[in-house]
C-alpha cells in the first residue's frame, strides 16, 4: 500500500535478459534471430535495435543520419539522450546490482508502495513491431518472451503479474497464444496501437481476438513505443527521435481510441476492457468532445450501430494512465472520472520519475482522487479483494522483506 491506499502499477517494465532467446526461443527459429555478443561470445544488453530478425533491426536505431553523443551511465540506458530523470541519480543501483532480477522488481515495488504490478516489456516493445513478419516466427518470438516472463513472475506470483505478447501478424495464432498464456496467469495482452499490416482496429480482422479477451476476462493493454519500424510517425518526422517520442505516444493512442469508439468495437464487444498506457491522458476529454461534436452529423449515416455516446463507451470500457506529476491530472479527473484513470511507475525506464511517482501524485491531487487513480489498475485488470489479500500475504513473507 501507499499511505494506506491500494496501489496497482498498471504498467511497470522489466529488462529482458540478453540471453533470453538462447534459452527460450524454439531452436527451429534460432538461425533467424541474432543478438550482440561480447568478446566472451556471450550476449550482452545492448541497444534494442541491435537485435536482428531475419537480418533486419528491431527498432529505429538505424534511422539516425548522424552520430549522437551517448553518455552511458550505470542504468545501462542505451538511448542517445541529453539528460534523463534517472541517469546518475543512483536510484536504480539496487536493480543494476541485481541485473534487473525479479528480486529487484519487488524491491522497486516496495519503494513506491505498489501492491500488485502488471509487467510490460522493454526491448519487447519493438521486437515484432513491423509489417509482414512471418507469423510463425512472430509466434515463436512471443512464446519465448511469454515463457520467460511467466517464470520471472514466479518469484512472487501474487504480486507480479504479466501481460502476454501476441503474434498479431496472424489473429488466430494470437488468440491461441492468449489462451495459452491465460492458463499461465496472464492478466491481459500487450498491443501496440500502430496498425499491423494495415488492419484497422475497427476491422473485422480483430473480432476473434476481441472476443477471446472478453471470454477470458483479460485486459487489452495499448502501449506505444517510439522505436517501431512500422510507425506512421517515421514518414511524418523522419529520424528525429524527439519529434517522434512526443508525437507517437499521443497520436497513435488517439487514432486507436477513435477507431474503437466510432468503429463500434465497444458496441459489439461490451465486456472488453482497454487500457491506454504511458501516454498521459489529458488528451482524452478533448478527443471525446471532438467525437461528440461530430456525433449528430455523422452517426445515423456512418455509424448507425452506436447505441451510446462516446463518453459512455469510454466510461464503460476504457482506462487511461497518468505518471503522477502531470499538472492537469485533477482537471482531467473532473472531466472523465478518476475511476477511469490508472497510474504507471514506468520503472526502470530512463524517463520515469521512479521512485517518486506515488509521492508526486499525492502531492498533486486531493487524496480522494489519488485513491481512485492508485486503485484504477485493479479495475482495469479485474483484480478482486481476494487478489489484494494474497498480495498482502506475499508482501509480508520473509522473501519479500
C-alpha positions as CSV (number, residue, x, y, z in Angstrom):
1,X,0.0,0.0,0.0
2,X,0.9,3.6,-0.4
3,X,0.0,5.6,2.7
4,X,-2.9,3.2,3.4
5,X,-4.1,3.2,-0.2
6,X,-4.3,0.2,-2.6
7,X,-1.9,0.7,-5.4
8,X,-1.7,-1.2,-8.7
9,X,1.1,-0.3,-11.0
10,X,-0.7,-0.7,-14.3
11,X,2.5,-0.5,-16.4
12,X,5.7,-1.5,-14.7
13,X,8.5,-2.6,-17.0
14,X,11.1,-5.4,-16.9
15,X,14.5,-5.6,-18.5
16,X,14.7,-8.7,-20.6
17,X,17.9,-10.8,-20.1
18,X,20.3,-10.6,-23.0
19,X,20.3,-14.4,-23.3
20,X,16.5,-14.7,-23.4
21,X,16.5,-16.2,-27.0
22,X,19.3,-18.5,-26.3
23,X,17.3,-20.1,-23.5
24,X,13.7,-19.8,-24.6
25,X,13.4,-19.5,-28.4
26,X,12.3,-22.6,-30.3
27,X,15.5,-23.9,-31.9
28,X,13.7,-24.1,-35.2
29,X,13.9,-20.3,-35.5
30,X,17.3,-19.7,-33.8
31,X,19.1,-19.0,-37.1
32,X,16.7,-16.1,-37.8
33,X,17.5,-14.1,-34.7
34,X,20.8,-12.7,-33.7
35,X,21.9,-10.6,-30.7
36,X,25.0,-8.6,-29.9
37,X,27.8,-10.6,-28.1
38,X,30.9,-9.6,-26.3
39,X,34.5,-10.8,-26.5
40,X,33.5,-13.8,-24.4
41,X,30.9,-14.8,-27.0
42,X,28.0,-14.2,-24.6
43,X,25.0,-12.0,-25.3
44,X,25.1,-8.6,-23.7
45,X,22.4,-6.0,-23.0
46,X,22.9,-3.5,-25.9
47,X,20.6,-1.2,-27.8
48,X,17.3,-2.8,-28.7
49,X,17.8,-2.3,-32.4
50,X,20.9,-4.4,-32.4
51,X,18.7,-7.5,-32.1
52,X,18.3,-8.6,-35.7
53,X,15.4,-10.7,-37.0
54,X,15.9,-12.1,-40.5
55,X,18.9,-9.7,-40.7
56,X,16.7,-6.6,-40.0
57,X,16.9,-4.3,-36.9
58,X,14.1,-4.4,-34.4
59,X,14.0,-0.7,-33.7
60,X,14.6,2.7,-35.3
61,X,18.2,2.9,-34.3
62,X,19.4,2.6,-37.9
63,X,17.4,5.7,-38.9
64,X,19.9,8.0,-37.3
65,X,21.6,10.1,-40.0
66,X,24.5,11.2,-37.8
67,X,26.0,10.0,-34.5
68,X,24.8,11.5,-31.3
69,X,26.6,11.8,-28.0
70,X,25.7,9.0,-25.6
71,X,26.6,9.5,-22.0
72,X,26.5,5.9,-20.8
73,X,25.5,5.6,-17.1
74,X,25.1,2.8,-14.6
75,X,21.4,2.3,-15.5
76,X,22.5,0.8,-18.8
77,X,20.3,3.1,-20.8
78,X,21.1,2.9,-24.5
79,X,19.3,6.0,-25.7
80,X,21.1,9.0,-27.2
81,X,19.9,11.5,-24.6
82,X,21.0,14.9,-23.4
83,X,19.7,14.0,-20.0
84,X,17.5,11.6,-18.1
85,X,15.3,11.7,-15.0
86,X,17.1,8.6,-13.7
87,X,20.7,9.0,-15.1
88,X,23.4,9.3,-12.5
89,X,20.9,9.6,-9.6
90,X,21.8,6.2,-8.1
91,X,18.1,5.4,-7.8
92,X,18.5,2.2,-9.9
93,X,21.7,1.0,-8.3
94,X,19.9,-1.8,-6.5
95,X,18.4,-3.0,-9.7
96,X,21.6,-2.8,-11.7
97,X,23.5,-4.7,-8.9
98,X,20.9,-7.5,-9.2
99,X,20.8,-7.4,-13.0
100,X,17.2,-6.3,-13.0
101,X,16.1,-9.6,-11.4
102,X,12.6,-10.4,-10.0
103,X,14.0,-9.6,-6.6
104,X,14.9,-6.1,-7.8
105,X,11.4,-5.8,-9.3
106,X,9.8,-6.4,-5.9
107,X,12.3,-4.1,-4.2
108,X,11.2,-1.4,-6.6
109,X,7.6,-2.0,-5.8
110,X,8.3,-1.7,-2.1
111,X,10.0,1.7,-2.7
112,X,6.8,3.0,-4.5
113,X,4.3,1.2,-2.2
114,X,2.9,-0.9,-5.0
115,X,0.7,-3.9,-4.0
116,X,0.4,-5.5,-7.4
117,X,2.5,-4.7,-10.6
118,X,1.5,-5.6,-14.1
119,X,4.7,-6.1,-16.1
120,X,5.3,-4.9,-19.7
121,X,8.4,-5.5,-21.8
122,X,11.3,-3.1,-22.7
123,X,13.1,-4.3,-25.8
124,X,10.0,-6.4,-26.4
125,X,8.1,-3.2,-27.1
126,X,9.5,-3.2,-30.6
127,X,10.5,-6.8,-31.0
128,X,7.8,-7.8,-33.5
129,X,6.8,-4.2,-34.4
130,X,6.9,-4.5,-38.2
131,X,4.6,-5.4,-41.1
132,X,4.8,-8.6,-43.0
133,X,6.7,-10.6,-40.3
134,X,6.4,-14.4,-40.8
135,X,3.5,-15.3,-38.5
136,X,5.2,-18.5,-37.3
137,X,8.4,-16.5,-36.4
138,X,6.2,-13.9,-34.7
139,X,4.6,-16.7,-32.6
140,X,8.0,-18.2,-31.7
141,X,9.3,-14.8,-30.5
142,X,6.2,-14.2,-28.5
143,X,6.3,-17.6,-26.9
144,X,9.9,-17.2,-25.9
145,X,9.2,-13.9,-24.2
146,X,5.9,-15.1,-22.6
147,X,7.6,-18.3,-21.2
148,X,10.4,-16.2,-19.7
149,X,8.1,-13.5,-18.1
150,X,5.9,-16.3,-16.7
151,X,8.9,-17.8,-14.9
152,X,10.1,-14.3,-13.8
153,X,6.7,-13.7,-12.1
154,X,7.0,-17.0,-10.1
155,X,9.3,-15.2,-7.7
156,X,6.2,-13.6,-6.3
157,X,3.2,-14.6,-8.4
158,X,0.6,-12.9,-6.2
159,X,2.3,-9.5,-6.7
160,X,4.0,-9.9,-10.1
161,X,1.5,-10.2,-13.0
162,X,2.2,-10.2,-16.7
163,X,0.5,-9.4,-20.0
164,X,1.1,-11.6,-23.0
165,X,2.9,-10.5,-26.1
166,X,0.8,-11.7,-29.0
167,X,1.7,-12.6,-32.6
168,X,-0.6,-10.1,-34.2
169,X,0.5,-11.0,-37.7
170,X,-2.0,-13.8,-37.6
171,X,-5.0,-13.1,-35.5
172,X,-5.9,-16.8,-34.9
173,X,-2.3,-17.5,-33.7
174,X,-2.7,-14.5,-31.4
175,X,-5.9,-16.0,-30.0
176,X,-4.3,-19.3,-29.3
177,X,-1.3,-17.7,-27.6
178,X,-3.6,-15.6,-25.4
179,X,-5.5,-18.7,-24.3
180,X,-2.2,-20.5,-23.5
181,X,-0.8,-17.5,-21.6
182,X,-4.1,-17.0,-19.6
183,X,-3.6,-20.5,-18.3
184,X,-0.1,-19.4,-17.2
185,X,-1.6,-16.5,-15.3
186,X,-1.5,-13.7,-17.8
187,X,-3.9,-10.9,-16.9
188,X,-4.1,-9.4,-20.4
189,X,-2.2,-8.7,-23.5
190,X,0.3,-6.1,-24.7
191,X,-0.7,-4.5,-28.0
192,X,0.9,-1.6,-29.8
193,X,-1.6,1.0,-31.1
194,X,0.2,1.1,-34.5
195,X,-1.7,-0.6,-37.4
196,X,-0.4,-4.1,-38.2
197,X,-0.3,-5.0,-41.9
198,X,-2.8,-2.1,-42.4
199,X,-5.5,-3.8,-40.4
200,X,-7.6,-1.0,-38.8
201,X,-8.6,-1.5,-35.2
202,X,-12.2,-1.4,-36.2
203,X,-11.6,-4.1,-38.8
204,X,-13.5,-7.4,-38.5
205,X,-10.0,-9.0,-38.7
206,X,-9.6,-8.3,-34.9
207,X,-13.0,-9.6,-33.8
208,X,-11.8,-13.1,-32.8
209,X,-9.2,-11.5,-30.6
210,X,-11.6,-9.0,-29.0
211,X,-14.0,-11.9,-28.3
212,X,-11.3,-14.1,-26.7
213,X,-10.3,-11.2,-24.4
214,X,-13.9,-10.9,-23.3
215,X,-14.4,-14.6,-22.8
216,X,-11.2,-15.0,-20.8
217,X,-11.9,-11.8,-18.8
218,X,-8.5,-10.4,-19.5
219,X,-7.4,-6.9,-20.5
220,X,-6.3,-5.3,-23.8
221,X,-3.3,-3.0,-23.0
222,X,-2.4,-0.5,-25.6
223,X,1.2,0.6,-25.1
224,X,3.1,2.7,-27.7
225,X,6.9,2.9,-28.0
226,X,8.7,5.2,-30.3
227,X,11.1,2.6,-31.7
228,X,8.7,0.7,-34.0
229,X,10.0,0.5,-37.6
230,X,6.4,0.4,-38.9
231,X,5.3,3.5,-37.0
232,X,3.4,6.1,-39.1
233,X,5.4,8.8,-37.2
234,X,8.6,7.9,-39.2
235,X,7.3,9.2,-42.5
236,X,6.0,12.3,-40.7
237,X,9.0,13.2,-38.7
238,X,12.0,11.2,-40.0
239,X,14.9,10.3,-37.8
240,X,14.4,12.9,-35.1
241,X,13.5,10.9,-32.1
242,X,12.5,14.0,-30.1
243,X,9.7,14.7,-32.6
244,X,8.6,11.1,-32.7
245,X,8.7,10.5,-29.0
246,X,6.4,13.5,-28.4
247,X,4.0,12.7,-31.2
248,X,3.8,8.9,-31.2
249,X,2.6,8.3,-27.7
250,X,-0.4,10.6,-28.0
251,X,-1.3,10.4,-31.7
252,X,-1.2,6.7,-32.1
253,X,-3.3,6.3,-29.0
254,X,-5.9,8.8,-30.2
255,X,-6.2,7.1,-33.5
256,X,-6.8,3.7,-31.8
257,X,-9.4,5.2,-29.5
258,X,-11.2,6.9,-32.4
259,X,-11.4,3.6,-34.3
260,X,-12.6,1.6,-31.3
261,X,-15.3,4.0,-30.4
262,X,-16.6,5.1,-33.8
263,X,-15.9,1.8,-35.4
264,X,-18.2,0.0,-32.9
265,X,-15.6,-2.2,-31.2
266,X,-17.1,-1.3,-27.8
267,X,-20.7,-1.6,-29.1
268,X,-20.1,-5.2,-30.3
269,X,-17.7,-6.2,-27.5
270,X,-19.2,-4.5,-24.4
271,X,-17.1,-6.5,-21.9
272,X,-13.8,-5.6,-23.5
273,X,-11.5,-3.7,-21.1
274,X,-8.9,-1.5,-22.8
275,X,-6.1,0.4,-21.1
276,X,-4.4,3.4,-22.9
277,X,-1.0,3.3,-21.2
278,X,2.1,5.5,-20.9
279,X,0.6,8.3,-23.0
280,X,-0.6,10.5,-20.1
281,X,-4.3,11.2,-20.5
282,X,-5.1,14.9,-20.7
283,X,-5.9,14.4,-24.4
284,X,-8.8,12.0,-23.6
285,X,-11.6,14.6,-22.7
286,X,-10.8,16.8,-25.7
287,X,-10.9,13.8,-28.0
288,X,-14.2,12.6,-26.6
289,X,-15.6,16.1,-27.0
290,X,-14.4,16.2,-30.6
291,X,-16.2,12.9,-31.4
292,X,-19.3,14.1,-29.7
293,X,-19.2,17.3,-31.7
294,X,-19.5,15.3,-34.9
295,X,-21.9,12.7,-33.5
296,X,-25.2,14.4,-34.6
297,X,-23.9,14.9,-38.2
298,X,-22.5,11.5,-38.8
299,X,-23.9,8.8,-36.5
300,X,-27.0,8.0,-38.5
301,X,-25.2,7.8,-41.8
302,X,-21.8,6.4,-40.9
303,X,-22.2,4.6,-37.5
304,X,-25.9,3.7,-37.0
305,X,-24.9,0.8,-34.8
306,X,-23.7,3.0,-32.0
307,X,-26.2,3.0,-29.1
308,X,-24.2,5.0,-26.5
309,X,-22.3,8.3,-26.6
310,X,-18.5,8.3,-26.9
311,X,-18.2,9.3,-23.3
312,X,-20.4,6.5,-22.2
313,X,-18.3,4.0,-24.2
314,X,-15.2,5.3,-22.6
315,X,-16.5,5.1,-19.1
316,X,-17.7,1.6,-19.6
317,X,-14.7,0.1,-21.5
318,X,-11.6,2.3,-21.0
319,X,-9.0,3.4,-18.6
320,X,-6.2,5.9,-19.3
321,X,-3.0,6.2,-17.4
322,X,-1.0,9.0,-15.8
323,X,2.5,9.1,-14.4
324,X,1.8,11.1,-11.3
325,X,3.3,14.5,-11.9
326,X,1.2,16.0,-14.8
327,X,-0.3,19.3,-13.7
328,X,-3.6,18.6,-15.4
329,X,-4.5,15.3,-13.6
330,X,-7.1,16.8,-11.3
331,X,-8.8,18.7,-14.2
332,X,-8.8,15.6,-16.3
333,X,-10.3,13.5,-13.5
334,X,-13.1,16.0,-13.3
335,X,-13.9,15.5,-17.0
336,X,-13.6,11.7,-17.4
337,X,-13.7,10.5,-13.8
338,X,-10.8,9.5,-11.6
339,X,-12.2,6.0,-11.5
340,X,-11.3,5.6,-15.2
341,X,-7.7,6.6,-14.6
342,X,-4.8,4.5,-13.5
343,X,-1.1,5.1,-12.9
344,X,2.2,3.7,-14.0
345,X,5.6,4.0,-12.4
346,X,7.4,3.1,-15.7
347,X,10.2,1.5,-13.7
348,X,13.0,1.2,-14.7
349,X,12.9,3.4,-17.8
350,X,15.1,6.4,-18.3
351,X,12.2,8.9,-18.4
352,X,10.5,7.6,-15.3
353,X,10.1,9.5,-12.0
354,X,10.7,6.3,-10.0
355,X,10.8,6.1,-7.0
356,X,8.7,9.3,-6.6
357,X,5.7,8.5,-8.8
358,X,3.3,7.8,-5.9
359,X,4.6,10.7,-3.9
360,X,4.2,13.0,-6.8
361,X,0.5,12.0,-7.3
362,X,-0.3,12.5,-3.6
363,X,1.2,16.0,-3.7
364,X,-0.5,16.8,-7.0
365,X,-4.2,15.9,-6.3
366,X,-6.6,15.5,-3.4
367,X,-6.2,12.2,-1.6
368,X,-9.7,11.1,-2.7
369,X,-8.7,11.4,-6.3
370,X,-5.3,9.8,-5.8
371,X,-7.0,6.8,-4.1
372,X,-9.1,6.2,-7.2
373,X,-6.2,6.5,-9.5
374,X,-4.0,4.2,-7.4
375,X,-6.7,1.6,-7.5
376,X,-7.6,2.2,-11.1
377,X,-5.3,-0.5,-12.4
378,X,-7.1,-3.0,-10.2
379,X,-10.3,-2.3,-12.1
380,X,-8.6,-2.2,-15.4
381,X,-7.1,-5.7,-14.9
382,X,-10.1,-7.1,-13.0
383,X,-8.4,-7.7,-9.6
384,X,-10.6,-8.5,-6.7
385,X,-10.2,-8.1,-2.9
386,X,-9.0,-11.7,-2.8
387,X,-6.2,-10.8,-5.1
388,X,-5.1,-7.9,-2.8
389,X,-5.3,-10.1,0.2
390,X,-3.0,-12.7,-1.4
391,X,-0.7,-9.8,-2.4
392,X,-0.7,-8.6,1.3
393,X,0.3,-12.1,2.4
394,X,3.1,-12.3,-0.2
395,X,4.4,-8.8,0.8
396,X,4.6,-9.9,4.5
397,X,6.6,-13.0,3.7
398,X,10.3,-13.2,4.6
399,X,11.2,-13.4,0.9
400,X,9.6,-10.1,0.2
401,X,11.2,-8.3,3.1
